[in-house]
């Protein structure tokens, strides 16, 4: 995939930042009195692979003015080597704006994780294209890939317009567009026709489309995998058929990808991936991984895939690196992977967990 050159940033992610609070020692929320807090968003989870491995990353977001949580988030983004830009929105009193809270435990063994999203008053829902100079960002600074997420695209009518304008500006200036559909039924309720039209327009100009069977069916109206026999081979063939239909409907895209996950327990998953690049399939049949915290694994896959594309590697390596960064993310208590170097990632791919001295 040919990328725009002479850009200040390799990757740009629009996002709504929040915090996650997690009980310590793998305990459930309802029985815990001690919690850890981290800054998080799905889109910065993706971008962390590139930023930790040395590529320049920029975040477009919005903050609550004079909020200690906003300051906590800003410090975290800087610690992840990310630049950020966005307006400061006045809180508007105790019932005004705030950064979202994600309350989630990690699960353990046969007890699965539980997640509660508390998004009332979320400041990220005010993201507005008028607050950003897209001609400067895309035309003067320059971006190689912009990563758009359906989570942001569906937050509010304002964020839907924001993502549409981001995609249009990216197309205008030759920036590649990655679109992870990320369907959420609660976000779409009562806005189905509007969001279907918006998502279809973004998908029509995207270069990289990522999603599972539910995403492609419910966001874009693509027929899902055909029912067949049991087993991973049948599942993979079903996904291939669906991705073929997506490619026919959205011919501008040249890369299509999805992950495969089978949960054995909270701490043991079978993890795989499928990618179509041009007419070439890359299939990683599910392999066993050990999971400390599963949240962010899918984002880690996308982040590794985009990093491999940005590095100009052969397409065969794109899903391999993504598979490994997704697996790496599940070994961290943060929602995002923090790779020390590429060798750490490739060691996971090769199954080499030996000590490195």
Secondary structure, DSSP 8 states (H G I E B T S, - for coil): -----S-SEEEEEE---EEEEEEGGG--GGG-S-EEEEEE-HHHHHHHHHHHTT--EEEE--EETT-HHHHHHHHHHHHTTEEEE--EE---STTS-B-EEEEE---BTTB---EEEE-TTBGGGG--GGGS-HIIIIIII-EEEEEEEHHHHTS-HHHHHHHHHHHHHHHHHT-EEEEE----HHHHTT-HHHHHHHHHHHHHH-SEEE--HHHHHHHH---------SSHHHHHHHHHHHHHHHHHH-TT--EEEEEEEEEEETTEEEEEEEEEETTEEEEEEEEEEE-S--TTHHHHHHHHHHHHHHTT--HHHHHHHHHHHHHHHTTSSSSS---SSHHHHHHHHHT------
